[in-house]
Each structure stands twice: as C-alpha cells, then as structure tokens.
Amino acid sequence: MPSVSLLARFGRLTVATRSHRRWAFLLGGVFLFELADLNTFAFVAPELRAQWHLSVADIGLVTSLGFGGMFFGSAVGGRLSDVFGRKQPLIWSSVTFSLFSVLSAFTSNLLTLGVLRVLTGVGLTAMTAIALTYVSEMYPSQLRGRCLAVIFGAGLAGIPLVAWFARLVVPSGPDGWRWVFVAGGFGVVVAALMARWLPESIRWQLAHGWDDYAEPLVAQLEREARAKLGTDALPTPVEPPPPPARGHPGELFNTRHRRRTIVFFIVSVFALLGFYGYTSFAPTLLVERGFTVAQSLTYTSVVMLGAIPGALLAWLFIDRWERKHSLGVLYLLIAALVLVYGFSDTGGLIMTTGFCVAMLLQTSTVVAYTYGPEIFPTELRGLGSGLGNGLGRFATFGGSNLLPVIFTAFGYSAVFGYVALTLAIAGTTMLVWGERTTGRALEVVVGDRADEPMRQPTHRPRI
C-alpha cells in the first residue's frame, strides 16, 4: 500500500529541513497576529470603560462573549480541518479574525463591539486549533515540541508588541484605542502568504488517498534531510497502518480514547480559566487597585515582555522531559506565583511576579499546545484538540462573568486566589492522569502501532 510506505518514509525524518523552516516562518507570523488580536480588548478596556462609562461587569461581558465565539471556532474549525484538510480552513480562519478585528475599530457601542468580538473569536481559535494540528503532523516526532516553541515564541512577540502599541496610541486621544483593533487586521497578509507557500498536511493527504500529491513533498523533504545531514542514509522506515479517512466524533469517548479525552478536556478547562482570568482582567483590576490607566498599561506592557522568553524557555526541556510531568509542575508553580501577585501592593513586586507569571503561562502554553494534538488519531486530531481548547474557552465565557462577582464580593486578592485554584486543579489532573507523549511517534501515542522502547535515531535530531 503506497500510503503506508509514504507515511513510513515521512515518519523517519529526524531533522527540521529548509521547508520546515519556511513553514515555521509562516505559522509564526499568523500566530503573531492571532495572539496580538486575542489581547487587544484587554488593552483598550480601561480606556473604553472611562469613555463609555462601563462597569467591571460590562468588561467581563464583552470578554466572555469573545470566549463564546472562541468555543464555536475551536470546535468547528478543528472538525472542518479533519474533513477538508488543514490548509484551506487555516487560511480562511486567519482572514476571518483579521476582518472582524478591523471592523471592531469602527464600533461606537458595547453591543456592536460584543458581537464583533464573538466573530473575531471564532476565527482566532479556529486558526489556533488547525495550526497546532498542522505542526503536530508535519514536524519530526523528536522535534515537535522545540519546533512549536520557536513558532509560538515568534507569535508571542505579538503580545508585547500590541501592549506597547496600545500604550502609545490609547492615551493619544479619544479615538486612539481604535488603532489597536486595526493592527489586528494585518493577519490577512500572512494568510495570503500561506495560500502560496504552505502545503497540505502529508498525514491528512495520505489518510484521504492523495498519494500522488503527497509523494513529491515527501521526496523533497527526504532530499533536504539528506543534504542537511550530509549523508545518503536515513533511518529505516517503520511501517504504521494507514489512518482511516474519516472518524466519527463519538470515537473520542470509546474505550480506546475515553480517558485521554476526558483528562485533556478537564485540564484545558481549568488551565484556560486560570490563564484568561489573569491576562484578561489584570489591566482593569490594576486600575481598580488605585493605579492610573497609564500606570496600568505600563505595568502590563512590562509584564507581557515575559511572554517571549516564556516560549523559548520551553525549548530547553519540552522534548527531553515527559510533557505530562512538565505541564503539571508548571501549572502548580504558576498558581503559587499568582497568589504572590494578588497580594502585592508595590509596583516593583507586581511587575516582577507578573513577569514571571506571564513567562511561565506561555511556557505552559507551548507544552499544552504540543501535547493536545498528539493524543488523538489523525482522523480526529483537529476535532479532539479543537474541542478541548474550545471547552476551555467556553468555560472562560462563564469565568469572565464570575470574576467581577468575586471582585465585588471579596475584593482584588480573591480574584487571584480563584485563578490560582483553577491552575492547581489543572496541574494535579495532568500529573496524575495525563498521557505520555514525549519523543513518541503519533501512531504509537494513539495506539495505531504497538509501543516500543524509544528508538535512537541514526542521527541526532536537530533543527
């Protein structure tokens, strides 16, 4: 069967080739605009609150509406990528969030902005679910984590960039905040580049019988790998069975996949409750703490600089230490730091602990984003990882409305106590029940091929 032979040839690659680097540039670019756009409302919220006379509950409402759209986008985008391929849904989801971000700049009331943030959220998380699936399928198993760390690290530059851009334009005048949303629209440029240079996933092509399209790409990657290694010899192919072309959603809960699906969903829900409970409300709550809007944006801008080293920090261990253990420990450590942040009164301590929280949150995100797609089979990879991510966003839809209630009833520090609790639950669940994935072929992780001791490649994996 030619599909099996091609999949075996593709699966033996142990280096990131020139083509892999080109794809990483494109994916890093689209993540940059996605992550910038994801944070735009948090940075304009303090100014909108002053101009439109909004309450903390109003900010929570718009934030929660965006997460409602993210749930839909993540689930539907993941499923569309399983059915129609990874490339086209990735492009159109990027166009979607770019378009609605620009339209958000022209709003003049909370209702319209809320609707547009829902539609922006659909595109944002559809793009994320599909891109993560793409990385898991197209990069060597020994390098998946480090490659995603580089891609996501490049994308994370969007957070401090939009934070500093907001710090520059928001205080400049009554319409300065509108330019923050316009900046999110430039993701359409990367979408056009992906249409030209990004190939369809090889695993998806082989699952759907597109062998004639996949073979030239596999052969090209083999040539590039030989050139990089300086040898004609590549590791011996290991023949996995071909994946089925279509999977039924109910298979996520059959005896084979039930535990990993439930564990992943629980971890995603509580981790994202904590993640966005911190990042979405920090600027607004600092104003409530007594700082000015300018001080709040300055502190937040400094704190968000931790995002980029956070992703690159994952590079050091993500393909060396078991991911379930790394992720569990990270969530517990962040929970402790969030408590320190929540009880801090001075600007210096707020920025120091906030920087560490922002850094480790993104370290954990790289590990979680690598882990999620690995535990599902090809025919359900987009849906499974997308649903987990989407359920986390849907939970945040409720959490965004709960946080103002906690703040009103119990005060500033109680909000961060709640955030710490959610992260501790996520970390404990992953440590106890998570799946081993590090360094294992996708076919081994999902059980399509019998497990075996990790084979040492003929050549040391390198990027």
N, C-alpha and C positions, 0 to 999 in steps of 0.2 A: 504494500500500500504506500504510494508516494507521499501521502500526508504524514505518515508515521516517520518515514525516512527524513523528510524535510524538518519535522519537528525535532527529531533526534540531532540532526546537524545544527539546527539553531540553538538547541539547548546545551550544546557542548562549548559554546563560546565563553571564554573566561576573561576577556578584556573589553573595555569600552573603546569602540572604534571611532574613526572620524565621523561616521554617520551618527553614532550615538551622541557625540558632542554637538553636532548640528541640531539634533532633536532637543537636546538639553537646553540649548540657547533659546529655541522657540518656546519650549514649555516653561522655562524660567521667565521669559517675557510675559507670557499670558498669566502666570501666577503673580507677577509683579502688579499688574493692573487689577487682577481679581482681589488680591489681599489689600491693595490700596482702597478699592471700591468698598470692600467689606467694612472698612473702618471709617469711611467718610462721615457717616451720620454722627458717630461718637464725637468727632472733632468739631462739627458745626452745631451740635446740640446745645452747648452753653449759650452761644450767640442767638440761636433761634428761640431759646427759652426767654431770653431778655426781650427780643424784638416782638415775638408773638404772644408774650405773657403766658408761657406754658408752665405747667407743674412738672414735678419729677414723674408723676404718674403718666402725664402726656408723653414724656420722653420714653418711658417704659412701653407705652402703647405702640409708638412707631417702631421702636426696636423689636418688639415682639411680632409685629406684622411682617417685618423683614424676615424674621426667622420662620414664620409660617410659609412664606414663599420659598425659603431655602429647603424646607422639608419636602415640598412638592417637587422642586427642581432636582434635588439629590436622588429621590426615588425614581422619578420619571426619566431623568437623564441617564441614570445607571441602566435602567431597563432598555431604553432606546439604544444605548451603546451595545447591549447584548444582541439586539435584533438587527440593527442597521450598520453596525461597525463602530469603531472608536473615533475615526477621523471626522466624519461629517457632523455628528452630534457635538463634538468638541468645538468645531468651528462655529456652529450656529449658536451654541450656548454662550460663547465669547461675544458674538455680535449682540446677543440679547442683553447681557448685563451692561455692555457698553452703551447701547442705545438708551436704555431706561435710566442709566446714570445721568446722561446728558439732559434728558427730559426733566429729571429731578431739579435741575438748576433753574427751571422756569416756573416752579410752583410758588404759590402765594398763600397757601393754607395747609393746615395739618392733614386734612383728609386726602387731598390730592397727593401730597408727599407720601403718606402712608401707602396708598395704592401703588405708587411708582416704586417704593422700596420693596413691596411684595414682588413685583415683576422683576426688579433688579435681583432680588434674592433667588428667584427661580433660575436665572441664568448663571449666577455665581456658583451655586452648589452643584448644578448640573455639570458645569465645566470642571469643578474640583473632582467630583466622582469619576468622571470619564478620564481625566488626566492621570489620576492615581492608578486607575486600572491599566492605562496605557504604559506607564512606567513599569509596573509590576510584570507586564507581559513582554516588554521589548528590551529589558536590560538584563545582563547576566545575573544568575541567582546569587553568586558570591559578592556582587556589587550593587544589588538593588538598593540597599539602604544608603550607601555612600552616594550613589548617583542621585537619589531623591534628595539627600541632604544638600547637594550642590544646587539642584534645580530649585528646591524650595527656599534655600538660602538666598539665591538670586531674587526669587519672588518676594521674599520678606523685606527686601530693600524698599518695597512699595509702602510699607507701614511707616517707617521714619520719614520717608520722602513726603508722603501725604500729611504726616503730622507737622513737619516743618513748613510745608506749603500752606497748611491751614494756619499755622502760627503767623505766617507772613501776610496772607490775604484776608483772613477773617476780621482782624481788627482794623483793616484799611478803610472800611466804610460799610454802610448798611447792606450793600449787595456783595460784599467780599466773600461771604460763605458760598455763593453760587458757583464760584470758580473751582471750589473743591470738588463739586459734583461733575463739572465739565472735565476735570483732569481724569476722572474715571472712564471717560468715553474713548480714550486713546487705545483701549484694548482691541478695537476693531482693526488697527494696523497690524497687530500680531496675528489676528485671525486671518487676514489676507496672506501673510507670510506662511502660515500653517497650511493654507489651501494649496500653496505652491510647493512646499518643501517637506511636509510631514507625510510619511507613508501610512497606510493602514496597518494595524497590528497584525503581525505574522501569525500569532496564535489564533486570532479571530478568522483570518483568511483560511487557514488550514481547517478549522472547525467547520467552515462553510463550503469546503471543496474548491477554494480559489487557489489551487496549487500552482497554476500557470502564472498567476500574479505574484505569489509568494516566492517562487523558486529564484527569480533573478535577484530579489532583495537578500535572500539567504546567501546566495553565491557572492554577492557584493560584500556582505559582512564578513564572510569567510576570507575573502581576498584581503580586506582591510585588517582583519585579525592577524593573518599570516605576515603581512607587511609590518605590522606593529611589533609582533613577536620576533621577527627576523628568522622565521623557520617555516618550512612547508608542513610541519607536523602539527596537528591539532588533537586534542583529547579524543579518545574513541567515543563515538556516539552511543548513548544509552536509549534503547527504543521504548518510548512510552506508548500507551494506546492512544489512538486519536480521540479527542474530546467530542461529545455529541454536539450537533449544530445548535440545538435549542434545548433549554432547560425550563421546567415548569417552576414557577415561584414557590409552590408548595414543597419542593425538594429541599429548600433551605431548612425545613423542620423535620425531615425524615431522620431515621435513626443514625444515619451517617454524618449528618451535618448539624443536628439539633443543638448539641451542647455549645459548639463553637459559635453558632449563630446567636444564641441567647446571651452568652458571655460577651460577645462583641457588642451587641445592642445595649446591654446594661452599662458596659464601660463607656461606650460612646455617649449615652445619655448623661451620665453623671460627670464625665470629663468635660463635655461641652457646656453643661450647666455652670461648672466652675470657671471654665475658660472665658465664656462671654459674660458671666456675671461680673468678672473682674474687668475685662477690657472695655465692655460697652458702657459701664457706668462710672469708671474711675474719673474721667474729666468732670462730669457733672457733680459727683459726690465730693470732689475736692472743693468745688465752689460752695457746696453746702457746708463744708468743713470750715469755711471762712476765708478761703483764698479767692483772689480775683479771677476773672475769666482768663486774663493774660497769664497770670501765675499758673493756673491750672493747665493751660495749653503748653506753657514752658516746661513744667514738670513732666507732663505726659510725653512731650516730644523727646526729652532726655531719656525717660524710662523706655520708650519704644525703640531707642537705639540698641537695646539689648536683644531685639528680635533676630538680627542678622548673625551675631556670634552664637546665638542660641541654636540656630540650624546647623551652623558649621561645627558646633560642639558635638553634635550627634555623629559627625564624621568619624570621630575618634574611637567610637565603640559600637556603632549600630550593626556592623557586620562581624563583630568579634564576640560580643556578649549576647546571650539569648534575649530576644526582644521582649518577651513577656516579663522577664525579670527587670530589665532596664525601665520599661514603661511603668511598672508598678512602683518601683523605688522613686522614679521621677515625680509621680503624682503625689506620693506621700511627702516628699521633700518640699514641693511647691505648696502643699497645704500648710506646712509649718511656716513657710515664709509669708504666706498670705495673712496669717494671724499676726505676725510681727508688723506687717504693713498696716493692717487695720487698727492697730493700737498705737501707731506712730503719730507724733504731733509736730515734729520739726521737718522742714523741707528737705534737709540733708538725708535724714533717715528714710523719709518717704521715697526719695529718688533712689537711694541705694537699694533698699529692699524691693522697690518697684522694678528697678532694672533687673535684679536677679529673678524676680517672678516672670517678667516679660521674656527674659532669656530662656529660662527653663521651660516655660509654657511652649515656646517654639521648638525647643529640643524634643519635648514630649510629642509635639505635633508631627515632627518628622518621623519619629518611631511609630506612632499610631497610624500615620498615613501609609507607611511601608507595610505595617502589619495587616491592616484591614483587607486589602485585595488579595493577600497571599493565602488566606484561609478558605477561599471559595473557588470552585471549579470554573474553568473558562466560560462555560455556558451560563453561569450565574454570577460571575465575578462583578460585573457592573451593578447588577441589582443588589447583591448582598452587601457590598461595601457602600453602595449608594443609600440603601435603606438604613444601615447603621448610622451613617453620617446624617441622613435626613431625620431619623428619630431623635438624634441629639439636638438638631436644630428645632424640631417640633417641641421638645421638652423645654428648650430655651424660650420658645414662644410663651409658655406659661411662666417660666422663671423670670422673664423680663418684667412681667406684671407683678410677680411675687416680691421682687426685690424692693420696689418702692413701699410696699406694705410693711416689709421687715424694717426698712429705714424709718418709716413714720412711727411704727410701734416701739421699736427697740433701739434705734439710733444707728449712727455711722458704723461703729465697730461690729455690730451684729451682722451687718451685710457681709463682711469679710469672714466672720465665723461661719456663716452659711456656705460661702464659697469654699472655705477650707474643708468643710464636712463633705461636700459633693466630691471633691478631688480625692479625699481619703477613701471614700467608698469605691471610686473607680480604681484606685491603686490596689486596694485589697482584693477586689474581684479579679483583677488581671493576674496578680501574683499567685492566687490560689487556683484559678480555673483556666487561665489563658493557654493558648496553643503554642507549641514550639514551631518556629518558622525560620530561624536564622541559618543562612547558608544552605538551606534545603531547596531542591528543585520544586517548582509549583506542583508538579504531578505527584511528588512524594507528600507534600503538605496536605493535599486534598484527598490522598489515598488512591489516586489512579495508578500509582506504581508502588510496589512494596517498599517499605522503608529499609534503609541500609545505613551502615556507618558512612559518615560524610567522606566522599571520595576526595582525595587530594588531587587537584588539577596538575597536569603536566607542567604548566607554567603558573607562576604566582599571579593571582588575579590583580589587575591594576587598571587604573582609569587613564 
